[in-house]
Amino acid sequence: MSSTHPHFRASDGERDRAIDELRDRAVEGRISHDTFVGRVDQALRARNQHELDELVADLPRRQTFRQRLTDAVASMSDFTSKLQSAWRKPRLPRLALPDDNRLRYVVGRGSACDLVLSDLTVSRVHAELRREGDGQWMLVDLGSLNGTRLNGWRLVGPARVKSGDEISFGDCGFLLTHGQPT
């Protein structure tokens, strides 16, 4: 807002600044041509600085250099994260969801488990894969110390899993597939 008193007549320089702001927003596509023409007319007829300020008050402000830099860094960070995930995903060993009629598979370090993982971050009885009545698979953590994760999120209750999901038991990660592992 200008430092002049709002009831004094607006100067030609103040009118030009308001019109320049309107022109810039029209060029950016932020206001329509009709809105631009109407507001320029109002700027030329404005009696004081307050009326000029009202013409541009609702316009989106230009991003500052700091905002643009912050947005660029955030975009690069998001890209880097997605790239790392994509790079890691094909390298995960495949864990095929069984096609047989069994309803429950226990995962853990214990010898009685259906899938035995010898990693020390895996509990003796870590988690289970359970087939529901509709044929869908659920993953359930069985109170493990280091947790069970689905697509990076630690399980706090049963979760539905499908082919393509990343699951991990402690530090042991897998990519779920259907049928025989590739």
N, CA, C and O of each residue as an XYZ file, in Angstrom:
728
protein
N       0.844     -1.166      0.000
C       0.000      0.000      0.000
C       0.892      1.232      0.000
O       1.980      1.212      0.575
N       0.445      2.291     -0.633
C       1.236      3.502     -0.756
C       1.329      4.232      0.578
O       0.472      4.087      1.450
N       2.383      5.012      0.711
C       2.555      5.763      1.949
C       1.745      7.050      1.938
O       1.680      7.751      2.948
N       1.121      7.369      0.798
C       0.314      8.589      0.754
C      -0.998      8.356      1.467
O      -1.427      7.219      1.661
N      -1.623      9.445      1.852
C      -2.914      9.374      2.541
C      -3.973      8.876      1.562
O      -4.001      9.342      0.422
N      -4.850      7.943      1.963
C      -5.790      7.343      1.014
C      -6.827      8.320      0.469
O      -7.494      8.017     -0.520
N      -6.973      9.473      1.090
C      -8.002     10.399      0.603
C      -7.442     11.426     -0.372
O      -8.202     12.182     -0.978
N      -6.106     11.461     -0.530
C      -5.516     12.372     -1.489
C      -5.641     11.781     -2.882
O      -5.765     10.568     -3.055
N      -5.607     12.655     -3.860
C      -5.709     12.229     -5.249
C      -4.525     11.325     -5.582
O      -3.398     11.586     -5.161
N      -4.792     10.245     -6.353
C      -3.738      9.319     -6.773
C      -2.878      9.985     -7.834
O      -3.382     10.688     -8.709
N      -1.566      9.752     -7.746
C      -0.643     10.327     -8.732
C      -0.641      9.472     -9.996
O      -1.122      8.339     -9.999
N      -0.095     10.036    -11.061
C       0.017      9.275    -12.318
C       0.926      8.059    -12.119
O       0.664      7.002    -12.694
N       1.983      8.185    -11.320
C       2.885      7.070    -11.041
C       2.162      5.935    -10.322
O       2.386      4.765    -10.631
N       1.300      6.272     -9.367
C       0.529      5.256     -8.641
C      -0.463      4.559     -9.570
O      -0.662      3.347     -9.482
N      -1.082      5.332    -10.459
C      -1.990      4.728    -11.460
C      -1.208      3.768    -12.366
O      -1.651      2.653    -12.644
N      -0.033      4.228    -12.819
C       0.789      3.381    -13.689
C       1.191      2.089    -12.994
O       1.180      1.027    -13.616
N       1.546      2.159    -11.712
C       1.922      0.943    -10.976
C       0.736     -0.025    -10.872
O       0.914     -1.235    -11.019
N      -0.464      0.494    -10.621
C      -1.652     -0.366    -10.531
C      -1.957     -0.992    -11.892
O      -2.295     -2.173    -11.973
N      -1.838     -0.208    -12.950
C      -2.102     -0.730    -14.297
C      -1.041     -1.761    -14.681
O      -1.362     -2.776    -15.300
N       0.212     -1.513    -14.323
C       1.276     -2.491    -14.591
C       0.991     -3.812    -13.880
O       1.173     -4.888    -14.451
N       0.545     -3.720    -12.637
C       0.205     -4.936    -11.872
C      -0.939     -5.693    -12.560
O      -0.895     -6.918    -12.676
N      -1.953     -4.962    -13.011
C      -3.071     -5.591    -13.719
C      -2.595     -6.240    -15.023
O      -2.986     -7.361    -15.348
N      -1.745     -5.519    -15.764
C      -1.230     -6.051    -17.033
C      -0.433     -7.346    -16.803
O      -0.590     -8.320    -17.538
N       0.419     -7.337    -15.775
C       1.223     -8.527    -15.479
C       0.338     -9.728    -15.154
O       0.622    -10.839    -15.601
N      -0.710     -9.524    -14.397
C      -1.604    -10.641    -14.033
C      -2.389    -11.131    -15.257
O      -2.669    -12.323    -15.382
N      -2.741    -10.202    -16.162
C      -3.438    -10.605    -17.389
C      -2.512    -11.435    -18.274
O      -2.926    -12.447    -18.840
N      -1.254    -11.001    -18.391
C      -0.270    -11.745    -19.195
C      -0.053    -13.139    -18.622
O       0.099    -14.099    -19.376
N      -0.037    -13.263    -17.277
C       0.142    -14.563    -16.613
C      -1.106    -15.434    -16.712
O      -1.071    -16.610    -16.348
N      -2.216    -14.863    -17.203
C      -3.464    -15.624    -17.292
C      -4.221    -15.675    -15.976
O      -5.112    -16.508    -15.809
N      -3.885    -14.809    -15.050
C      -4.529    -14.801    -13.730
C      -5.845    -14.047    -13.737
O      -6.704    -14.282    -12.887
N      -6.010    -13.137    -14.699
C      -7.297    -12.451    -14.864
C      -7.641    -12.452    -16.347
O      -6.759    -12.528    -17.201
N      -8.916    -12.369    -16.636
C      -9.365    -12.385    -18.034
C      -9.120    -11.027    -18.687
O      -8.858    -10.032    -18.011
N      -9.211    -11.011    -20.005
C      -9.039     -9.763    -20.751
C     -10.120     -8.760    -20.356
O      -9.840     -7.575    -20.175
N     -11.355     -9.240    -20.225
C     -12.456     -8.343    -19.848
C     -12.232     -7.732    -18.473
O     -12.484     -6.544    -18.272
N     -11.756     -8.543    -17.521
C     -11.466     -8.033    -16.179
C     -10.355     -6.997    -16.251
O     -10.426     -5.954    -15.601
N      -9.333     -7.287    -17.040
C      -8.215     -6.351    -17.204
C      -8.711     -5.019    -17.743
O      -8.389     -3.974    -17.179
N      -9.490     -5.032    -18.827
C      -9.974     -3.793    -19.452
C     -10.840     -3.009    -18.467
O     -10.700     -1.792    -18.342
N     -11.739     -3.712    -17.768
C     -12.611     -3.037    -16.801
C     -11.827     -2.395    -15.663
O     -12.137     -1.279    -15.245
N     -10.827     -3.086    -15.167
C     -10.052     -2.544    -14.039
C      -9.115     -1.417    -14.476
O      -8.870     -0.486    -13.709
N      -8.592     -1.495    -15.694
C      -7.772     -0.371    -16.185
C      -8.640      0.874    -16.262
O      -8.203      1.958    -15.874
N      -9.855      0.735    -16.753
C     -10.790      1.866    -16.814
C     -11.032      2.424    -15.407
O     -11.038      3.639    -15.211
N     -11.233      1.526    -14.423
C     -11.447      1.968    -13.043
C     -10.191      2.645    -12.496
O     -10.293      3.612    -11.741
N      -9.006      2.150    -12.870
C      -7.757      2.761    -12.410
C      -7.613      4.177    -12.950
O      -7.158      5.070    -12.236
N      -7.995      4.387    -14.195
C      -7.897      5.712    -14.792
C      -8.893      6.683    -14.163
O      -8.657      7.891    -14.140
N     -10.012      6.150    -13.649
C     -11.027      6.990    -13.007
C     -10.877      7.068    -11.486
O     -11.619      7.803    -10.835
N      -9.915      6.313    -10.903
C      -9.766      6.275     -9.444
C      -9.474      7.673     -8.905
O      -8.685      8.426     -9.476
N     -10.136      8.004     -7.785
C      -9.981      9.329     -7.185
C      -8.821      9.364     -6.189
O      -8.254     10.425     -5.927
N      -8.466      8.181     -5.629
C      -7.410      8.190     -4.610
C      -6.678      6.844     -4.600
O      -7.066      5.899     -5.287
N      -5.616      6.791     -3.806
C      -4.790      5.585     -3.720
C      -5.589      4.395     -3.203
O      -5.369      3.271     -3.653
N      -6.505      4.616     -2.275
C      -7.306      3.531     -1.711
C      -8.081      2.798     -2.819
O      -8.144      1.569     -2.820
N      -8.667      3.545     -3.753
C      -9.405      2.924     -4.856
C      -8.456      2.116     -5.757
O      -8.835      1.058     -6.260
N      -7.240      2.604     -5.961
C      -6.263      1.855     -6.754
C      -5.870      0.562     -6.036
O      -5.768     -0.501     -6.649
N      -5.653      0.678     -4.723
C      -5.279     -0.508     -3.947
C      -6.380     -1.572     -4.008
O      -6.079     -2.764     -4.059
N      -7.618     -1.165     -4.002
C      -8.747     -2.105     -4.065
C      -8.790     -2.852     -5.400
O      -9.249     -3.993     -5.452
N      -8.320     -2.226     -6.473
C      -8.330     -2.860     -7.801
C      -7.382     -4.059     -7.884
O      -7.619     -4.979     -8.667
N      -6.315     -4.056     -7.088
C      -5.331     -5.135     -7.170
C      -5.292     -5.994     -5.910
O      -4.516     -6.947     -5.838
N      -6.115     -5.671     -4.923
C      -6.062     -6.373     -3.626
C      -6.395     -7.856     -3.750
O      -5.831     -8.662     -3.010
N      -7.286     -8.243     -4.654
C      -7.705     -9.647     -4.761
C      -6.853    -10.453     -5.750
O      -7.106    -11.641     -5.951
N      -5.858     -9.828     -6.363
C      -5.034    -10.533     -7.337
C      -3.991    -11.390     -6.642
O      -3.428    -10.981     -5.626
N      -3.726    -12.581     -7.181
C      -2.665    -13.395     -6.596
C      -1.329    -12.672     -6.759
O      -1.037    -12.121     -7.821
N      -0.548    -12.679     -5.730
C       0.750    -12.009     -5.742
C       1.768    -12.860     -6.478
O       1.666    -14.086     -6.529
N       2.733    -12.190     -7.036
C       3.834    -12.900     -7.677
C       4.624    -13.623     -6.611
O       4.774    -13.146     -5.487
N       5.119    -14.772     -6.984
C       5.971    -15.499     -6.057
C       7.303    -14.782     -5.943
O       7.869    -14.320     -6.934
N       7.786    -14.701     -4.732
C       9.104    -14.114     -4.513
C      10.162    -15.129     -4.937
O       9.869    -16.306     -5.146
N      11.378    -14.655     -5.056
C      12.480    -15.549     -5.393
C      12.580    -16.662     -4.354
O      12.807    -17.822     -4.697
N      12.411    -16.304     -3.090
C      12.493    -17.290     -2.010
C      11.405    -18.362     -2.174
O      11.673    -19.548     -1.986
N      10.179    -17.945     -2.524
C       9.097    -18.920     -2.721
C       9.388    -19.834     -3.904
O       9.168    -21.042     -3.831
N       9.886    -19.252     -4.999
C      10.209    -20.065     -6.174
C      11.337    -21.048     -5.860
O      11.293    -22.204     -6.279
N      12.348    -20.583     -5.123
C      13.458    -21.447     -4.746
C      12.986    -22.573     -3.831
O      13.377    -23.727     -4.008
N      12.143    -22.237     -2.851
C      11.596    -23.250     -1.945
C      10.772    -24.281     -2.719
O      10.890    -25.480     -2.466
N       9.946    -23.830     -3.651
C       9.149    -24.751     -4.469
C      10.046    -25.643     -5.326
O       9.768    -26.831     -5.488
N      11.118    -25.076     -5.873
C      12.033    -25.863     -6.703
C      12.746    -26.924     -5.868
O      12.896    -28.064     -6.308
N      13.185    -26.552     -4.666
C      13.850    -27.518     -3.791
C      12.877    -28.620     -3.388
O      13.251    -29.792     -3.367
N      11.625    -28.260     -3.066
C      10.618    -29.259     -2.695
C      10.347    -30.217     -3.860
O      10.214    -31.424     -3.655
N      10.265    -29.682     -5.075
C      10.045    -30.531     -6.244
C      11.212    -31.478     -6.473
O      11.014    -32.650     -6.790
N      12.429    -30.968     -6.311
C      13.612    -31.809     -6.494
C      13.672    -32.887     -5.423
O      14.039    -34.027     -5.707
N      13.314    -32.536     -4.201
C      13.314    -33.509     -3.114
C      12.291    -34.608     -3.386
O      12.573    -35.788     -3.178
N      11.103    -34.221     -3.852
C      10.070    -35.202     -4.179
C      10.541    -36.106     -5.316
O      10.347    -37.321     -5.266
N      11.160    -35.515     -6.342
C      11.675    -36.289     -7.464
C      12.742    -37.278     -6.999
O      12.742    -38.441     -7.402
N      13.660    -36.796     -6.137
C      14.732    -37.656     -5.629
C      14.154    -38.828     -4.849
O      14.610    -39.962     -4.997
N      13.163    -38.559     -4.027
C      12.530    -39.613     -3.235
C      11.872    -40.655     -4.146
O      12.010    -41.857     -3.919
N      11.161    -40.192     -5.169
C      10.508    -41.120     -6.099
C      11.542    -41.918     -6.896
O      11.349    -43.105     -7.161
N      12.625    -41.267     -7.270
C      13.685    -41.951     -8.012
C      14.330    -43.035     -7.153
O      14.569    -44.145     -7.629
N      14.611    -42.719     -5.890
C      15.203    -43.709     -4.996
C      14.259    -44.889     -4.813
O      14.697    -46.039     -4.802
N      12.964    -44.611     -4.668
C      11.989    -45.683     -4.502
C      11.927    -46.553     -5.761
O      11.896    -47.780     -5.677
N      11.910    -45.906     -6.918
C      11.856    -46.664     -8.177
C      13.130    -47.480     -8.375
O      13.072    -48.601     -8.881
N      14.269    -46.938     -7.987
C      15.540    -47.644     -8.125
C      15.576    -48.869     -7.225
O      16.069    -49.924     -7.622
N      15.048    -48.727     -6.002
C      15.090    -49.804     -5.023
C      14.050    -50.890     -5.316
O      14.301    -52.068     -5.058
N      12.903    -50.512     -5.843
C      11.797    -51.454     -6.007
C      12.150    -52.693     -6.828
O      11.850    -53.800     -6.380
N      12.765    -52.571     -7.992
C      13.071    -53.777     -8.764
C      14.100    -54.673     -8.078
O      14.165    -55.866     -8.375
N      14.896    -54.128     -7.176
C      15.930    -54.904     -6.518
C      15.395    -55.720     -5.347
O      16.084    -56.620     -4.868
N      14.205    -55.434     -4.883
C      13.651    -56.197     -3.769
C      13.383    -57.626     -4.214
O      12.926    -57.853     -5.334
N      13.663    -58.587     -3.347
C      13.292    -59.964     -3.696
C      11.776    -60.085     -3.765
O      11.048    -59.401     -3.046
N      11.323    -60.962     -4.635
C       9.882    -61.181     -4.801
C       9.389    -62.162     -3.747
O      10.076    -63.125     -3.406
N       8.198    -61.905     -3.240
C       7.521    -62.832     -2.341
C       6.177    -63.129     -2.986
O       5.293    -62.275     -3.044
N       6.041    -64.363     -3.471
C       4.828    -64.749     -4.183
C       3.736    -65.137     -3.200
O       3.950    -65.946     -2.297
N       2.560    -64.545     -3.390
C       1.402    -64.961     -2.601
C       0.992    -66.342     -3.089
O       0.792    -66.532     -4.289
N       0.862    -67.305     -2.191
C       0.592    -68.690     -2.617
C      -0.762    -68.839     -3.308
O      -1.723    -68.127     -3.013
N      -0.797    -69.800     -4.245
C      -2.033    -70.117     -4.956
C      -2.751    -71.327     -4.364
O      -3.827    -71.695     -4.835
N      -2.165    -71.956     -3.328
C      -2.786    -73.154     -2.761
C      -3.975    -72.778     -1.863
O      -4.375    -71.615     -1.822
N      -4.528    -73.738     -1.159
C      -5.738    -73.516     -0.367
C      -5.476    -73.121      1.076
O      -6.423    -72.905      1.832
N      -4.221    -73.023      1.473
C      -3.940    -72.641      2.861
C      -4.422    -71.233      3.137
O      -4.380    -70.369      2.261
N      -4.884    -71.004      4.363
C      -5.452    -69.722      4.735
C      -4.493    -68.849      5.531
O      -4.749    -67.657      5.699
N      -3.392    -69.414      6.025
C      -2.526    -68.668      6.930
C      -1.062    -69.061      6.721
O      -0.729    -70.244      6.644
N      -0.211    -68.067      6.631
C       1.224    -68.263      6.527
C       1.901    -67.373      7.562
O       1.718    -66.155      7.558
N       2.678    -67.982      8.444
C       3.370    -67.245      9.498
C       4.792    -66.952      9.039
O       5.476    -67.816      8.491
N       5.225    -65.707      9.278
C       6.558    -65.246      8.904
C       7.327    -64.952     10.186
O       6.801    -64.307     11.094
N       8.563    -65.419     10.263
C       9.382    -65.123     11.438
C      10.715    -65.822     11.388
O      11.057    -66.472     10.400
N      11.471    -65.684     12.468
C      12.789    -66.299     12.575
C      12.706    -67.723     13.107
O      13.640    -68.506     12.934
N      11.596    -68.064     13.754
C      11.447    -69.397     14.350
C      11.319    -70.488     13.313
O      10.765    -70.270     12.236
N      11.833    -71.670     13.638
C      11.834    -72.796     12.689
C      10.439    -73.315     12.387
O      10.246    -73.972     11.364
N       9.463    -73.042     13.238
C       8.094    -73.505     12.994
C       7.325    -72.602     12.029
O       6.203    -72.934     11.648
N       7.898    -71.480     11.629
C       7.214    -70.538     10.733
C       7.170    -71.084      9.315
O       8.016    -71.890      8.926
N       6.197    -70.648      8.553
C       6.062    -71.046      7.146
C       7.125    -70.370      6.269
O       7.635    -70.976      5.326
N       7.449    -69.132      6.581
C       8.510    -68.416      5.887
C       9.526    -68.020      6.953
O       9.264    -67.139      7.772
N      10.682    -68.672      6.938
C      11.711    -68.440      7.941
C      12.722    -67.441      7.394
O      13.317    -67.650      6.337
N      12.905    -66.335      8.145
C      13.871    -65.305      7.798
C      14.904    -65.252      8.914
O      14.546    -65.050     10.075
N      16.160    -65.429      8.587
C      17.191    -65.542      9.617
C      17.728    -64.199     10.093
O      18.614    -64.172     10.947
N      17.232    -63.100      9.578
C      17.697    -61.769      9.974
C      17.338    -61.480     11.431
O      16.227    -61.782     11.866
N      18.276    -60.896     12.188
C      18.047    -60.631     13.611
C      17.021    -59.534     13.882
O      16.570    -59.382     15.017
N      16.643    -58.759     12.848
C      15.604    -57.747     13.043
C      14.208    -58.340     12.932
O      13.214    -57.651     13.163
N      14.136    -59.618     12.578
C      12.856    -60.329     12.458
C      12.600    -61.083     13.759
O      13.476    -61.793     14.254
N      11.398    -60.927     14.311
C      11.034    -61.637     15.542
C      10.825    -63.119     15.251
O      10.644    -63.515     14.100
N      10.851    -63.938     16.308
C      10.652    -65.387     16.123
C       9.320    -65.669     15.448
O       9.255    -66.473     14.518
N       8.268    -65.026     15.901
C       6.960    -65.091     15.230
C       6.598    -63.639     14.944
O       6.111    -62.926     15.822
N       6.837    -63.214     13.727
C       6.821    -61.789     13.380
C       5.458    -61.314     12.844
O       4.884    -60.351     13.353
N       4.959    -61.995     11.825
C       3.738    -61.545     11.153
C       3.065    -62.733     10.483
O       3.606    -63.837     10.428
N       1.868    -62.470      9.975
C       1.200    -63.511      9.201
C       0.513    -62.908      7.992
O       0.052    -61.767      8.005
N       0.464    -63.717      6.952
C      -0.349    -63.425      5.779
C      -1.573    -64.310      5.892
O      -1.456    -65.529      6.011
N      -2.744    -63.701      5.854
C      -3.991    -64.431      6.066
C      -4.916    -64.203      4.872
O      -5.155    -63.065      4.468
N      -5.434    -65.306      4.309
C      -6.372    -65.199      3.188
C      -7.787    -65.057      3.754
O      -8.231    -65.869      4.565
N      -8.469    -64.028      3.318
C      -9.844    -63.775      3.764
C     -10.814    -64.596      2.921
O     -10.416    -65.204      1.927
N     -12.075    -64.614      3.312
C     -13.097    -65.374      2.602
C     -13.279    -64.959      1.155
O     -13.670    -65.776      0.321
N     -13.000    -63.694      0.844
C     -13.151    -63.219     -0.538
C     -11.890    -63.453     -1.384
O     -11.812    -62.999     -2.525
N     -10.902    -64.168     -0.816
C      -9.677    -64.481     -1.542
C      -8.599    -63.412     -1.425
O      -7.483    -63.608     -1.905
N      -8.912    -62.299     -0.801
C      -7.937    -61.227     -0.601
C      -6.989    -61.589      0.540
O      -7.357    -62.340      1.443
N      -5.773    -61.056      0.498
C      -4.775    -61.325      1.516
C      -4.681    -60.164      2.487
O      -4.734    -58.999      2.093
N      -4.541    -60.500      3.766
C      -4.342    -59.515      4.821
C      -2.965    -59.762      5.434
O      -2.539    -60.908      5.577
N      -2.279    -58.695      5.791
C      -0.999    -58.773      6.478
C      -1.221    -58.289      7.902
O      -1.794    -57.222      8.122
N      -0.759    -59.087      8.878
C      -0.977    -58.773     10.288
C       0.352    -58.889     11.026
O       1.023    -59.917     10.947
N       0.725    -57.842     11.735
C       1.914    -57.903     12.590
C       1.518    -58.651     13.860
O       0.447    -58.402     14.414
N       2.364    -59.557     14.323
C       2.053    -60.371     15.506
C       2.815    -59.887     16.741
O       3.311    -60.693     17.528
N       2.902    -58.565     16.904
C       3.570    -58.005     18.065
C       5.078    -57.991     17.951
O       5.774    -58.068     18.964
N       5.591    -57.897     16.751
C       7.038    -57.918     16.541
C       7.689    -56.667     17.132
O       7.051    -55.622     17.258
N       8.945    -56.789     17.486
C       9.684    -55.675     18.065
C      10.019    -54.611     17.017
O       9.876    -53.418     17.288
N      10.456    -55.020     15.839
C      10.886    -54.075     14.805
C       9.820    -53.738     13.775
O      10.081    -52.981     12.840
N       8.644    -54.282     13.931
C       7.515    -53.893     13.101
C       7.445    -54.539     11.736
O       8.419    -55.074     11.206
N       6.244    -54.461     11.198
C       5.945    -54.911      9.845
C       5.476    -53.686      9.084
O       4.656    -52.915      9.583
N       5.995    -53.503      7.877
C       5.652    -52.310      7.093
C       4.997    -52.712      5.773
O       5.326    -53.732      5.166
N       4.073    -51.878      5.366
C       3.404    -52.033      4.080
C       3.594    -50.723      3.324
O       3.112    -49.672      3.747
N       4.305    -50.803      2.194
C       4.605    -49.625      1.369
C       5.195    -48.489      2.208
O       4.868    -47.318      2.012
N       6.065    -48.857      3.142
C       6.763    -47.873      3.951
C       6.065    -47.486      5.246
O       6.674    -46.836      6.096
N       4.809    -47.865      5.417
C       4.045    -47.496      6.608
C       4.010    -48.654      7.587
O       3.704    -49.786      7.213
N       4.323    -48.368      8.838
C       4.299    -49.407      9.865
C       2.857    -49.792     10.161
O       1.994    -48.933     10.343
N       2.610    -51.105     10.205
C       1.257    -51.589     10.464
C       0.879    -51.369     11.934
O       1.677    -51.612     12.839
N      -0.335    -50.913     12.143
C      -0.888    -50.801     13.497
C      -2.111    -51.695     13.631
O      -2.721    -51.769     14.698
N      -2.461    -52.362     12.565
C      -3.584    -53.297     12.536
C      -3.513    -54.075     11.237
O      -2.610    -53.837     10.434
N      -4.434    -54.996     11.004
C      -4.441    -55.758      9.753
C      -4.573    -54.838      8.543
O      -5.270    -53.825      8.595
N      -3.906    -55.198      7.468
C      -3.967    -54.398      6.244
C      -4.072    -55.317      5.038
O      -3.410    -56.353      4.976
N      -4.902    -54.935      4.090
C      -5.073    -55.689      2.841
C      -3.835    -55.482      1.967
O      -3.369    -54.353      1.815
N      -3.304    -56.555      1.397
C      -2.139    -56.470      0.523
C      -2.478    -57.040     -0.844
O      -3.399    -57.843     -0.992
N      -1.715    -56.609     -1.838
C      -1.934    -57.077     -3.207
C      -0.610    -57.119     -3.941
O       0.395    -56.594     -3.461
N      -0.612    -57.725     -5.070
C       0.581    -57.810     -5.899
C       1.090    -56.398     -6.188
O       0.313    -55.501     -6.515
N       2.418    -56.214     -6.062
C       3.011    -54.901     -6.283
C       3.292    -54.135     -5.010
O       4.034    -53.153     -5.037
N       2.717    -54.557     -3.890
C       2.987    -53.898     -2.607
C       4.374    -54.258     -2.107
O       4.864    -55.363     -2.342
N       5.005    -53.316     -1.414
C       6.271    -53.584     -0.733
C       5.943    -53.880      0.720
O       5.253    -53.104      1.382
N       6.441    -55.009      1.213
C       6.251    -55.342      2.620
C       7.622    -55.607      3.233
O       8.544    -56.063      2.557
N       7.734    -55.316      4.513
C       8.997    -55.623      5.181
C       8.724    -56.110      6.587
O       7.809    -55.652      7.271
N       9.543    -57.046      6.987
C       9.520    -57.631      8.319
C      10.862    -57.236      8.937
O      11.894    -57.784      8.552
N      10.869    -56.292      9.890
C      12.133    -55.747     10.365
C      12.849    -55.110      9.189
O      12.282    -54.248      8.517
N      14.093    -55.519      8.924
C      14.864    -54.975      7.807
C      14.752    -55.801      6.526
O      15.403    -55.471      5.535
N      13.952    -56.857      6.519
C      13.807    -57.730      5.346
C      12.635    -57.275      4.495
O      11.477    -57.409      4.892
N      12.945    -56.733      3.318
C      11.899    -56.218      2.442
C      11.638    -57.133      1.264
O      12.533    -57.831      0.788
N      10.386    -57.119      0.798
C       9.952    -57.943     -0.333
C       8.966    -57.165     -1.184
O       8.307    -56.238     -0.715
N       8.880    -57.562     -2.444
C       7.868    -57.065     -3.352
C       6.886    -58.199     -3.574
O       7.267    -59.265     -4.058
N       5.626    -57.981     -3.226
C       4.612    -59.038     -3.364
C       4.253    -59.269     -4.822
O       4.089    -58.329     -5.599
N       4.136    -60.542     -5.173
C       3.667    -60.934     -6.499
C       2.655    -62.068     -6.328
O       2.537    -62.647     -5.248
N       1.940    -62.375     -7.383
C       1.028    -63.534     -7.356
C       1.694    -64.697     -8.054
O       2.481    -64.491     -8.978
N       1.403    -65.891     -7.643
C       1.939    -67.076     -8.299
C       3.383    -67.330     -7.957
O       3.853    -66.965     -6.880
N       4.082    -67.954     -8.871
C       5.483    -68.352     -8.649
C       6.388    -67.124     -8.690
O       6.169    -66.227     -9.505
N       7.413    -67.066     -7.815
C       8.339    -65.931     -7.841
C       9.132    -65.924     -9.143
O       9.369    -66.960     -9.763
N       9.540    -64.690     -9.539
C      10.294    -64.544    -10.794
C      11.769    -64.471    -10.520
O      12.564    -64.348    -11.451
